[in-house]
Amino acid sequence: MPSNRKPHEAGRREIPSVLVLAAPTIWSLFFGAWLVMIRPGAAGEIDWLIVRASGITAFALLTAVVALGAIMAHPKNKEQWRATSKLMPWHRALGTVALGFLLTHLTLLLLDDRSGFGLKELLIPFAGDYRPFAVAMGIGSFYLMIIILVTAHFPRLLPYPSWLTVHRIAAASWIAAWFHGVLAGTDTPGLRGFYEICGIAMSALLLSRYWRAARPSPASKERRLTP
């Protein structure tokens, strides 16, 4: 019997929870080790290492989430790939894990007396003195992530057209997070290649997705030519 579910309600398959949690944790440990390599003095600053590693991991996960969303929304996926049922569970699960790492990042900044961040600086854009634009980009990305995740996990809160419009701000959340990572981090020069690769790959994927969507499909061309 055909399903009446909308695309955003599809893809409830089970995925390995251990893998979803273990892979980002290993990624975070890898980045912690990398940070020690590019900044040897950080080895004794465990709190700083966790703050940075959790933030970078949250960004990497957000990149994966937005990339999966762009692939599922790509016209070729609807016409040829048909991968939504396989990708949607990962899209949802990784989004939740990304928020977990981001909350870890924010909590440790709040608890670190040397960071200079209180609740006001973490929640209100331009409230602090440290790189206000870069921090505001991170705060904006955080709020957009909350909106996206709530509507993703409770899709029936909104009619499908409204849900789709809200969900498209995921790209804006990623762009804001990218600027935050590039401009706010004290170790950005050592991670320049990582941000460049993410920026180029995501830009190419989003441009392909929207460029293909703007082009009329062969079927619509045929309909227009048919008298």
Secondary structure, DSSP 8 states (H G I E B T S, - for coil): ------GGG-------HHHHHHHHHHHHHHHHHHHHHH-GGGGG-HHHHHHHHHHHHHHHHHHHHHHHHHHHHSHHIIIII--HHHHHHHHHHHHHHHHHHHHHHHHHHHH-TTT---HHHHHSTT-SSSSHHHHHHHHHHHHHHHHHHHHHHSGGGS-HHHHHHHHTTHHHHHHHHHHHHHHH-TTGGGGHHHHHHHHHHHHHHHHHHHHHHHS--HHHHHHHH--
